[in-house]
Amino acid sequence: MSVNAAFSTSTSDQWATTQDYFDVIDERYGPFLLDVCATPQNAKCERFYTKDGLANPWSANNWMNPPYGCDVGSWIKRAFDETKNGNTTVALLPARIDARLFHEYICGKHEFHLLCGYPEFGGAGSSAPFSAMLVIFGRTPRT
């Protein structure tokens, strides 16, 4: 199956973070107080929002694995804007380093790490058909 076919056959734009991966990230950057974009089945924090997270207040230290569809830019912009309130959001995002959003809100402004290989997501049955990155909105990159 081609990468384009894999994208178009996905039944959802929501990819659950595996618990093992989250635990490592939470140990390094947490504790996270709020999962800003989850479902009741895959929430990583006791306190969480579903897709209504864009309309609700965020906490001081947030976890975000947003839907990877056309609204991903709204989530990235919100995480960026939350830094102006002193809040940190650690986000698992598609690594689209050629996209305008990457250059406008991430590159040179916040710490980010490109992940090696394709990430595995809970319940997906196989690795994702795209590369991913971890972005720490609220931490500027070291120079």
N, C-alpha and C positions, 0 to 999 in steps of 0.2 A: 504494500500500500504506500502511495506517495505521501509526502508531508502534507500537501494540499488536501488530499483525500482524507487524511487523518483529522485535519482541522474541520473539514466540512461534515464529517460523520459524527462528531462529538454531539451527544445529546444534551450537554450542559456546558455553560461557561464557568462553572464552579468546580475547582479542583481542590480536594481536601488535602491539607498538609498532613504528612504522616506524623504520628506521635513521636517516634524516635528523633526525627529531624527537629520538630518543634522543641523537644526537651533540650537538645544541644543549644539551640538558639536562645531559649528562655534562660538557660544557665549563664550564657555569655552576656546577654543584653537585658534580661528581665530583672525582677519578675514583671511580667506583663499584667496589667490591671484590667485590660479590656481587649477583646477580640472584636474589632470594629466591623467585620464583615464575615459572618459565618452562617451556618444553619444550626438548628438545635442538635443535629446528628454529628456535626464535625467541629463544633466550637472548641477552642483550645483554652479558653479562660472561663472562669465561673460567670463573669459578667460578659455579655456579648450582644452585638446587634446583628440583625440580618441585613438585607439590602437597604434597610432604613438607616444604616449607619451614617450616610451622608447628611441626614437631616437631624442628627442627634449630637450632643456634646461628647467630645472625646476626653480621655484621661491623660495623665502625665506620661504614661508609658504604655504604648499600644502595639498589638500584633495585627498585621493585615496581610491576608491572602485574598485579594479581591477577585470578583468575577473577571475573567480574561477577555470578555467580549468588548463591544464598542464603548462601554462605559468605563473602561479601565482608566482612561484619562481623568475622569472626574475623581476617582479615588486617589490617583497620584497627586493631582492638584490639591486635594483636601489634606493629604499627609504633608505636603509642602507648606500649605498655609498654616497648619497646626504648629509648625515650628515657631511661627511668629508669636504664639501663645506660650512658648516654652515647653511644648509637648514633644515627645519623641515617638516616632512610629517606625517599627521595623517591618519591612514589607518584602514578601516573596513575590517577584514580578517576572513576567516574560522578559528576556534579555534582548530588547529591541533597541540596540544602541545606535541604530541609524535613524530612529524616530525623533521627531521634533520634541515630543514629551521628554525624552531622555535628556536632550540638550537643554531644554528650558527649565526642568525641575530637578535634575539629578546630577549630571556631569559637572564636576568642579564645585558643586554646591553642597553635596552630601556624600558621606562614605558609602561605597557600594562594592560588592564582591561578585564577580562573575562565577557561577557555579560550573564545575567540571562535569561534562556529560549532560544527559537529559534527566531532569528530576523525576522521581517517582511520586505519585500522589495516591492517597488512600482510596481504595475502591476502583481505581482506574484499570487495573489488570495488566498494565504495562507502563513503560516510561512515557513521559510526555513527548510529543513530536516537536518540541522547541527547547531552546536553551533558556536558562533562568538566571536571575540575579537576586541577591539579597541587598536591599537598600536600607540604610539607617538614616531616616529623615530626622535631623536634629543633631547629627554629628558631622562636622565638616571634615573633608579628607585631610590627611596629613600631607604637608608639602615637603 
